[in-house]
């Protein structure tokens, strides 16, 4: 972008959404300041205090990968160079529904098995060297500064964690990318603005992760990346067992207070209850790498800023600050990238984005992933939220889709493209797809592959097939 929209933009938060926002803002503003409470330089590719849930397995969906690759060419190549396993979602990442593995099929979508700190470090290393981008680490965000009539946000009040009093940083545009802990609702109410309507789906989810040292005594993955026994209303425990750059990891999930223990024996006992026994077999005699970590996620929350008729100029919101997704569906990082892409398109118009246009377009991007995750969660009787007839019909049909995906590679590919946010949910309801789902067109005889490679013991002797 040639002519700049303004002199200074400020981003609240230096995580995934924050760095993506800073990247697109750097094309439109002479200076971009990212304010972050953690010491990101010291963190490197390690965990940092503000993102305690980063210990758990994260997944970047294909839609998010495409956007990041566009903003930062060479993303996948850099991941591979860092030792991150990369493969096809349909042939190296194996989903299970009620214990049945999806038919293996090539999707053309990349599964990048990088944990969150590695992706964050990549985004920082490519964003911060851009002209005009400045990082203010170890800095707390105290509040907003507005003009006399509160019609425009003109700056932000901050305080260094290394001492000193409050400081005001003035800006032409401020973007809240501070995540789940966003204080925008409170700040805006204090300035006299109506609170945005909220949707909540309360599932009381917990997820617990334990890392293991490789090579494993029994390895069901080989060169593949992950086994994913999805939770279902009939069996509400789920898991993700993945091969990462330097270790293996297993994340176990439970809802409505069901929680995997963090001690070794308790964790293994919980894993043994999964309907995919290959997961337990892989870790039964594996060496634990580090203490397990557990995190509670009470509810998904969507804030409908697009429904407001009054909002201050010079202030926008994206990422988890706008919509908090159930992490089981791995939508958070990708929707943050989609939000940054919306911001980029508005900035490319050469004028400051208006709240009406920006939030309207952001809502359109959030609609599909929110509908898919919220509807799936509402399929559990213990989950609290608004259920409609459409929700019940959709869940009944999606159960048939997942059952058919175990037999039919075409259905499996369609399902993966939808949950990867490449195709809309309506793609699974095309007449040709519905025939395959409802009448089991294809059958097991047409599946390209129905088993994983033969597992190996630590002595090299072949065991039974891994699935």
C-alpha positions in Angstrom: 0.0 0.0 0.0 1.5 3.3 -1.1 -0.2 6.2 0.8 -0.6 5.6 4.5 -4.0 5.9 6.2 -2.5 7.3 9.4 0.6 7.8 11.5 0.1 5.4 14.4 -1.9 2.3 15.1 -1.8 0.4 18.4 -2.5 -3.4 18.9 -3.5 -4.6 22.3 -2.0 -8.1 22.7 1.0 -9.7 21.1 -0.3 -13.2 20.5 -1.5 -14.8 17.3 -4.3 -12.3 16.6 -2.1 -9.4 17.7 0.8 -10.2 15.4 -1.5 -10.9 12.4 -3.2 -7.5 13.1 0.2 -5.8 13.3 1.2 -7.3 10.1 -1.7 -6.0 8.1 -1.7 -2.6 9.9 2.0 -2.1 9.0 1.0 -1.6 5.4 -1.4 1.2 6.3 0.2 3.1 9.2 3.6 4.6 9.5 4.1 3.1 13.0 2.4 0.1 14.7 2.9 -0.5 18.4 2.1 -3.9 19.9 1.5 -3.8 23.6 2.0 -7.1 25.5 2.2 -7.9 29.2 4.6 -10.9 28.8 8.3 -10.9 28.0 8.0 -12.3 24.4 11.7 -12.0 23.7 12.6 -14.2 26.6 9.8 -16.7 25.8 11.1 -17.6 22.3 9.4 -20.9 21.4 8.7 -21.8 25.1 5.4 -21.4 27.0 4.7 -17.9 28.5 2.5 -17.0 31.5 -0.3 -15.2 29.7 -1.1 -18.2 27.5 -1.2 -21.0 30.1 -3.3 -23.2 27.7 -0.5 -23.2 25.1 0.7 -26.5 26.6 -2.2 -28.3 24.9 -2.2 -29.5 21.3 -3.2 -26.7 18.9 -4.2 -27.1 15.2 -4.0 -24.6 12.5 -6.9 -25.3 10.0 -6.3 -25.0 6.3 -8.1 -21.7 5.9 -5.8 -20.2 8.5 -2.7 -21.7 6.9 -3.7 -20.2 3.5 -4.1 -16.7 5.0 -0.8 -16.9 7.0 1.0 -18.2 3.9 -0.3 -15.3 2.0 0.8 -12.8 4.6 4.1 -14.5 5.3 5.3 -16.5 2.2 7.3 -19.5 3.1 5.4 -20.3 6.3 5.2 -24.1 5.7 8.8 -24.3 4.4 9.9 -22.6 7.6 7.9 -25.0 9.7 9.4 -28.0 7.9 12.9 -26.5 8.4 12.2 -26.3 12.1 11.4 -30.0 12.2 7.7 -29.6 12.4 5.8 -32.6 10.9 3.7 -31.6 7.9 1.3 -33.9 6.0 -2.1 -34.2 4.3 -5.0 -33.8 6.6 -6.9 -36.7 5.1 -4.0 -39.2 5.0 -1.8 -38.4 8.0 -4.4 -37.0 10.5 -6.9 -39.8 11.4 -10.3 -39.0 12.8 -12.5 -41.5 14.6 -16.2 -41.4 15.1 -17.5 -43.8 17.8 -14.3 -45.8 17.4 -14.5 -46.1 13.6 -11.6 -44.5 11.6 -12.5 -42.2 8.7 -11.6 -43.5 5.3 -8.1 -42.3 4.4 -8.1 -39.9 1.5 -5.9 -37.1 0.0 -7.4 -33.7 0.6 -4.7 -31.4 -0.6 -4.8 -29.6 2.8 -1.7 -29.3 4.9 -1.7 -30.5 8.5 1.1 -28.5 10.2 1.9 -30.1 13.6 3.4 -27.1 15.2 2.5 -26.2 18.8 1.2 -22.7 19.6 4.5 -21.2 20.9 6.3 -22.2 17.7 3.6 -20.5 15.5 3.7 -17.4 17.7 7.5 -17.2 17.5 7.3 -17.5 13.7 4.8 -14.7 13.5 6.8 -12.5 15.8 10.0 -13.2 13.9 8.4 -12.1 10.6 6.3 -9.2 11.9 8.6 -7.3 14.3 11.3 -6.6 11.6 8.8 -4.8 9.4 9.4 -1.1 9.1 7.6 0.9 11.8 6.6 -2.1 14.0 7.4 -1.7 17.7 6.9 -4.1 20.5 6.2 -2.9 24.1 6.8 -5.9 26.3 6.1 -6.3 30.0 3.5 -3.6 29.7 0.0 -3.7 31.2 -3.0 -2.1 29.5 -4.8 0.0 32.0 -7.7 1.5 29.9 -8.7 3.6 26.9 -8.5 7.3 26.3 -11.3 9.0 24.4 -12.0 12.5 23.1 -14.3 14.9 25.0 -17.5 13.5 23.7 -16.3 9.8 23.8 -17.0 9.5 20.1 -13.5 8.5 19.3 -10.8 6.5 21.0 -7.6 8.5 20.9 -5.2 6.4 22.9 -4.6 3.8 25.5 -3.3 4.1 29.1 -0.4 1.7 29.9 2.0 0.9 32.7 5.3 -0.8 32.5 5.9 -3.9 34.7 9.4 -2.7 35.3 8.3 0.4 37.3 7.1 3.9 36.6 3.7 5.5 36.5 0.9 5.4 33.9 1.6 6.5 30.3 -0.7 7.5 27.5 0.0 6.2 24.1 -1.9 8.2 21.4 -3.0 6.5 18.2 -5.1 7.0 15.1 -6.5 3.4 15.4 -6.5 0.9 18.2 -7.2 -2.8 17.7 -8.1 -5.0 20.6 -6.5 -8.4 20.1 -6.1 -9.1 23.8 -7.9 -12.5 23.6 -10.2 -14.2 26.1 -9.5 -11.7 28.8 -10.5 -8.7 26.7 -11.8 -5.8 28.8 -13.4 -4.0 25.8 -17.0 -4.7 27.1 -16.3 -3.0 30.4 -14.2 -0.2 28.9 -16.9 0.6 26.3 -19.7 0.6 29.0 -17.6 3.0 31.1 -17.6 5.4 28.1 -21.4 5.2 27.8 -21.8 2.6 25.1 -24.3 -0.2 25.1 -22.9 -3.7 25.8 -22.8 -6.0 22.7 -25.3 -8.8 22.8 -23.7 -12.1 23.7 -24.3 -15.8 22.9 -23.0 -18.4 25.3 -22.7 -22.2 25.0 -21.7 -23.6 28.4 -20.1 -27.0 28.3 -17.7 -26.9 31.2 -14.9 -28.4 29.2 -11.6 -29.5 30.6 -8.6 -30.6 28.6 -5.5 -32.2 30.0 -2.2 -32.8 28.1 0.8 -35.0 28.8 4.0 -35.1 26.7 6.0 -38.2 25.9 9.5 -38.9 24.8 10.1 -40.5 21.4 10.6 -42.9 20.0 7.6 -44.8 21.4 7.8 -48.4 22.4 4.7 -48.9 20.3 4.2 -46.3 17.6 0.8 -46.3 15.8 1.7 -43.2 13.8 4.9 -43.9 12.0 5.3 -41.0 9.5 1.7 -39.9 10.2 0.8 -37.0 12.5 -2.2 -37.6 14.6 -5.0 -39.9 15.9 -8.2 -38.0 16.8 -10.9 -39.9 18.6 -13.6 -37.3 18.5 -16.0 -37.0 21.5 -19.7 -37.7 20.8 -22.9 -37.4 22.8 -22.8 -41.2 23.2 -19.2 -41.1 24.4 -18.3 -37.6 25.6 -14.6 -38.2 26.2 -12.2 -37.3 23.4 -8.5 -37.0 22.6 -5.8 -35.9 20.2 -2.6 -38.0 20.1 0.0 -36.2 17.9 3.6 -36.4 16.8 5.2 -32.9 17.2 8.6 -31.6 16.3 10.4 -32.9 19.4 7.9 -35.1 21.2 4.6 -36.9 21.2 1.6 -35.4 23.1 -1.8 -36.6 24.1 -4.6 -34.2 25.0 -7.7 -35.7 26.7 -11.0 -33.9 26.9 -14.1 -34.2 29.1 -17.2 -32.1 29.6 -19.7 -31.3 32.4 -17.0 -31.7 35.0 -15.5 -34.9 33.6 -11.7 -34.3 33.8 -8.6 -36.4 33.1 -6.3 -36.6 36.1 -2.8 -35.1 35.8 -1.0 -37.8 37.6 0.6 -40.5 35.4 -1.5 -43.5 36.4 -4.8 -41.5 36.5 -4.0 -40.0 33.0 -3.3 -43.5 31.6 -6.5 -44.9 33.1 -8.6 -42.1 31.5 -6.9 -42.6 28.1 -7.7 -46.3 28.4 -11.4 -45.5 28.3 -11.2 -44.0 24.8 -12.7 -46.2 22.1 -9.5 -46.1 20.1 -7.2 -48.5 21.9 -4.1 -47.6 19.8 -3.8 -44.3 21.8 -3.5 -46.1 25.2 -1.2 -48.8 23.7 1.2 -46.0 22.4 1.6 -44.3 25.8 1.2 -47.3 28.2 4.9 -47.8 28.5 6.1 -44.5 27.1 8.4 -42.2 29.0 6.6 -39.1 30.3 8.5 -36.0 29.2 7.1 -33.3 31.5 4.3 -32.7 34.1 0.8 -32.8 32.7 -1.2 -29.6 32.5 -4.9 -29.2 32.8 -7.1 -26.3 31.7 -10.8 -25.6 32.3 -12.9 -23.9 29.6 -16.4 -23.0 30.9 -18.1 -21.6 27.8 -17.9 -20.4 24.2 -18.8 -16.8 24.0 -19.7 -14.7 20.9 -20.0 -10.9 21.2 -22.2 -9.5 18.5 -20.6 -6.1 17.9 -22.2 -6.0 14.5 -25.6 -5.5 16.1 -24.6 -2.3 17.8 -25.8 1.0 16.3 -23.3 3.1 18.2 -19.6 2.5 18.6 -16.6 4.8 19.0 -14.4 5.6 16.0 -10.8 4.6 16.0 -11.4 1.2 17.8 -11.8 -2.3 16.4 -11.8 -5.8 17.9 -10.8 -9.2 16.5 -9.8 -12.7 17.5 -10.9 -14.2 20.8 -11.7 -10.7 22.0 -14.7 -10.9 19.6 -15.5 -14.6 19.8 -14.2 -17.3 22.1 -14.5 -20.8 20.5 -14.5 -24.2 22.2 -10.8 -25.1 21.6 -11.7 -28.7 20.8 -12.6 -27.7 17.3 -9.3 -25.9 16.7 -10.9 -22.8 15.2 -9.4 -20.0 17.3 -6.1 -19.4 15.5 -7.8 -19.7 12.1 -10.6 -17.4 12.9 -8.0 -14.9 14.2 -6.4 -15.1 10.8 -9.7 -14.6 9.1 -10.3 -11.5 11.2 -7.0 -10.1 10.2 -7.9 -10.7 6.6 -11.1 -8.8 7.1 -9.1 -5.9 8.6 -6.7 -6.0 5.7 -9.4 -5.8 3.1 -10.9 -2.7 4.8 -7.5 -1.1 5.1 -6.9 -1.6 1.4 -9.7 0.8 0.7 -7.3 3.6 1.8 -9.4 5.0 4.6 -9.9 4.2 8.3 -12.3 1.2 8.6 -15.8 2.0 9.9 -17.2 -0.1 12.8 -20.3 -0.9 10.9 -18.6 -2.3 7.8 -15.8 -4.0 9.7 -17.9 -5.8 12.3 -20.5 -6.7 9.6 -17.8 -8.5 7.5 -16.2 -10.0 10.6 -19.5 -11.5 11.7 -19.9 -13.1 8.3 -16.6 -14.8 8.8 -17.5 -16.0 12.3 -20.9 -17.3 11.4 -19.9 -20.7 9.9 -17.3 -21.7 12.5 -19.6 -20.5 15.3 -22.6 -22.4 14.0 -20.6 -25.6 13.5 -19.0 -25.6 17.0 -22.0 -24.3 18.9 -24.4 -26.8 17.2 -22.0 -29.7 17.9 -21.7 -28.8 21.6 -25.5 -28.4 21.9 -25.8 -32.1 20.8 -24.8 -32.9 24.4 -27.7 -32.9 26.9 -25.5 -31.5 29.7 -24.5 -28.4 27.6 -26.4 -25.2 28.2 -27.4 -22.9 25.4 -30.1 -22.0 23.0 -31.3 -25.1 21.0 -33.5 -24.7 17.9 -35.2 -27.2 15.6 -32.5 -26.5 13.1 -29.8 -27.3 15.6 -31.4 -30.7 16.4 -31.9 -31.6 12.7 -28.3 -30.5 11.9 -26.8 -32.6 14.6 -28.8 -35.6 13.5 -27.5 -35.2 10.0 -23.9 -34.5 11.0 -23.9 -37.8 13.0 -24.8 -39.6 9.8 -22.0 -37.6 7.9 -19.4 -38.8 10.4 -20.6 -42.4 10.3 -20.6 -42.4 6.5 -17.1 -40.9 6.5 -15.8 -44.1 8.0 -16.8 -45.9 4.8 -16.7 -43.3 2.1 -13.5 -41.2 1.2 -15.6 -38.7 -0.6 -17.7 -38.0 2.5 -14.5 -38.0 4.6 -12.9 -35.4 2.3 -16.0 -33.2 2.3 -16.2 -33.3 6.1 -12.6 -32.3 6.5 -12.9 -29.5 4.0 -15.8 -28.2 6.0 -14.2 -28.4 9.5 -11.1 -26.8 8.0 -13.3 -23.8 7.0 -12.5 -24.2 3.3 -16.1 -25.2 2.3 -19.2 -23.9 4.1 -21.4 -26.4 6.0 -24.0 -26.2 3.2 -21.5 -28.1 1.0 -22.3 -31.2 3.0 -25.9 -30.8 2.1 -25.6 -30.8 -1.7 -27.8 -33.5 -3.2 -24.8 -35.6 -4.4 -23.3 -35.6 -0.9 -26.6 -36.2 0.8 -27.1 -39.3 -1.3 -23.8 -40.7 -0.2 -24.5 -39.8 3.4 -28.0 -41.1 3.7 -27.7 -44.2 1.5 -24.0 -45.0 2.2 -22.9 -44.6 -1.4 -19.4 -45.9 -1.6 -19.2 -48.4 1.2 -16.1 -49.9 2.7 -15.2 -51.5 -0.6 -14.6 -48.0 -2.1 -12.5 -46.5 0.7 -9.0 -45.8 -0.4 -7.4 -47.1 2.8 -9.2 -48.3 6.0 -6.2 -49.1 8.2 -3.1 -47.3 9.4 0.4 -48.7 8.7 1.4 -51.7 10.8 2.6 -50.6 14.2 6.1 -51.5 15.4 7.4 -52.4 18.8 10.7 -51.2 20.1 12.2 -54.5 19.0 11.1 -53.8 15.4 8.6 -56.7 15.4 5.3 -56.1 13.7 2.2 -56.0 15.8 -1.4 -56.0 14.7 -2.5 -53.1 12.5 -2.9 -49.9 14.3 -6.5 -49.3 13.4 
